[in-house]
Amino acid sequence: MKPIPQALTAADALASALADPRTAWAAAPGGRAWPQSLAGGAAGVALLHVVRANTGHGSWRTAHAWLSQAVSQDLTAAPNASLYLGAPALAFVLHAAAGSERRYRTALEKLNDATITVTRRRLAAAHARIDRGERPAMKEFDVIRGLTGLCAYHLAHQPHHEITADVLAYLVRLTTPLPTTEALPPWWSDVSPNGQHTPDFPGGHGNFGLAHGIGSTLALMSLALLRGLRVPEMHEAVARICEWTDRWRQGDETNPWWPGFISREQATNGHIHPDLRPRPSWCYGISGTARAQQLAGLALNEPVRIQLAENGILAVLRDPHQLDLLPEIGLCHGMAGLLHAAWRMAAETGSPEITAELPLLTQRLIVALDQNDLDPELLDGAAGAALVLHTLGTGSAPAPHWDTFLATA
């Protein structure tokens, strides 16, 4: 992809502002998250500086200072450990830092072993749940807290290890119908989108999103297929998810969109009101779902699906009203997530139409950054925006891909 110079200039300025954890971290307006949190902690800011150091745009001394801050408390490998928290999160960042020189080798080996142990424990619990014929909690399989996120780690860093095949096999099983007569997908959750039982969702919900729904699972299995990894029935599992998302696709061929989630009532009635169109964010909107659909189309060799996905994100990029729905700067809820998904999709297929829209959204993000009190965090703050701008400014995102934690690569 052709670099966008103003993006790199803005990324340089942000990285400079976030260089010293003693000042940048202390000034975080939202208070300090756990240092070992990838989403909101020092681990996430460390990832920014590691990527910049790897590409010759930053200092390894700065990266190491943030890594030291990330491990300033005892790391957790408890049941709540995930790609975004604890040992797996630090293993993910250290893999990015290791490079060909194998930096942090001893620490990385220990963290990788801990991540495998966490994954096996989570797999055992998930298979036991399926054996009981129960529906899953979102935190069992989503990318932020669950096994799809752990799968993203293993797929990126040890694709031929047996743990990777095991977790992919679980994702296939997640899509296999449960022994019930209800016409609901097997990943349907009995709780509301906030993870709790609430009166607004008496029959639970079906989640399309990349943060907490089946969208990330679709993306990860598609990436595995595209990389030549095969576990039994994975192709069929991708097709099953696509069949469900196709059923609920809204709009037309030039402006398709997918809901963020649906209730049991909506599933029964077969109707989604246009007002329920989600904002075009990564977590629940077109930024994430379009990329997942593009990857599925590539994996299944379905050109129509690829085109629909690209039409969907292109329609948003050309719609000022949709862009106005994302005043935030971040990856999860803001315009950085949309910009990066669009860049990834354009880079994947060489779409000149999407590519042409990137400079305008880049400038929009830069202006928004100038007008914000910057929280340093990765998922919704300045570090994530800086990584997106760095990527557009250099025109590449070399492996290991920093955006693996978003299930976009």
Secondary structure, 3 states (H helix, E strand, C coil): CCCCHHHHHHHHHHHHHCCCHHHHCCCCCCCCCCCCECCCCHHHHHHHHHHHHHCCCCCHHHHHHHHHHHCCCCCCCCCCCECCECHHHHHHHHHHHHCCCCCCHHHHHHHHHHHHHHHHHHHHHHHHHHHCCCCCCHHHHCCCCCHHHHHHHHHHHCCCCHHHHHHHHHHHHHCCCCCCCCCCCCCCECCCCCCCCCCCCCCCEEECCCCCCHHHHHHHHHHHHHCCCCCCCHHHHHHHHHHHHHHHCECCCCCCECCCEEEHHHHHHCCCCHHHCCCCCCCCCHHHHHHHHHHHHHHHCCHHHHHHHHHHHHHHHCCHHHHHCCCCCCCCCCHHHHHHHHHHHHHHHCCHHHHHHHHHHHHHHHHHHHCCCCCCCCCCCHHHHHHHHHHHHHCCCCCCCHHHHHCCC
